[in-house]
Amino acid sequence: MRKHNIRLHPLGKEIRVNDQTPLIDVLHEYGIEFPCGGKGTCGKCKVMLLDGEIPMSDAHRQKANLLGLSGDWRLACLSKCTGDISLEIEQFNHLILADESDFEFIPASGLGIAIDLGTTTVVAQLVDLSSARVLAVETMLNPQIRFGADLISRIQSCMDGNAAEMTGMIRSSIGTLIERLLAKHQTAIESIVLVGNTAMQLIFSNSDVSSLACYPFHVSDPGSKTFDPKELGWKVQVKEPIHFFPSIGSFVGSDILAGIVATGLHKKDDYTALIDLGTNGEIVVGNKNHIVCASTAAGPAFEGSNISMGMRAVTGAISSLELTNGIIESKVIGNTDPKGICGSGLIDAVAILRKLDRIGMFGEINSGEQFVPLSAGVGLSQKDINEFLLAKAAIAAGLSILTKNLGIQIAELREIYIAGGFGSYINLENIVLTGMIELPAEKIHKMGNTALIGAKMFLFAEYGITDEILKKTRHISLEGDAGFQDIYVDKMLLQ
Ligand code: FES
């Protein structure tokens, strides 16, 4: 069979593939994402053909035209390799979302591995159980990304007959991640724990996800799952069974349970909240007696999806904006020219545009135009602002309904922790200005990857530690609250 070379810029990689290889099959291994699952509708997989030829089918040309792509732009998801080519990849190296926070623990002997299996990113840490020191960290994009960026596309893809492939793919990738972690530490492992959202847990466990696809989104077995390394195909010796922690509800998984442990929310006298602004926005409110939680319909806007120039918090993304003497100044991750805007930049942009009265209280662009420029060609469209308002209203309404369920006001919360991929870039004042969280900024804290911190803490705990938390935790369906629609619409306004 004929072989061809593909050069990837600016990654500096060269790969050799068989004739007619679909680019989607090889590029996802290099961290390139396919948010619409390769349907040719989102345009986020576009690549610039620098050299060589990629023949375009009629369908490819039609989709490219619809997305306004011309000349040498191609949609990687609809392209095949038929000769040597050089491509400039629009997406960039992603940032590693690891965490090395300190926490209290009882020393044990040996090594353990904590894994946060996220919809977008997988992070694994090798931990010395005598000191809680992280000896090695490995991360990767979740390879299931080629089946879609968000949970709904993944669930749909499972139902379309890809479940077994997605299970095999994630098990084998995590197995490789563990081998990389252990490359310099050839020793038996005491324990391996995993956390992740409910869909990730079910897919990893080879369980049916179809109940997550339709109302009432009931999961028959959200409990913890244990595995033997052999059944997962992992070449690792581990003394305890591999343990995937239980989910709390249909869309609130063990990553949030780990977040509760990481914040210590379940031990506090005062009411505290945890908001995870990840691909799927989850909120927890509670104290040592009662905890309520919910997943919101925030959608992936904070991850840059559904925003015309949106991107994740990676090189080239505007991560923050500031107003200096009436001029908007931007900070770009990696100190390069801006290519797009990530969640934290989006929050800043809306807060600043409102401050400058360039958008009104309904988010309408006051000039009547459809696009507001921010910096070096990057800006927001009216649709982007509307997407942001929907997302921020979902968080604000969720917080309002959960506090109401506990019989308290938002103002009574002692503090709120924010977790999420772009957490470190967030400007808390702007979160408050947009009305997403109606508390003074001093009460809001950024906490990084709470799922990973919690997973690490699980390495030192009895597996039963979560039983007590689950007993006092209620999963609430926000849409089931009689006042939800009114509150949601109200929270869409900007002050
Ligand atoms: S256009 Fe969406 S992945 Fe290619």
Boltz pocket constraint, residues with backbone or C-beta under 6 A from the ligand:
constraints:
  - pocket:
      binder: B
      contacts: [[A, 33], [A, 34], [A, 35], [A, 36], [A, 37], [A, 38], [A, 39], [A, 40], [A, 41], [A, 42], [A, 43], [A, 44], [A, 45], [A, 46], [A, 75], [A, 76], [A, 77], [A, 78]]
      max_distance: 6.0
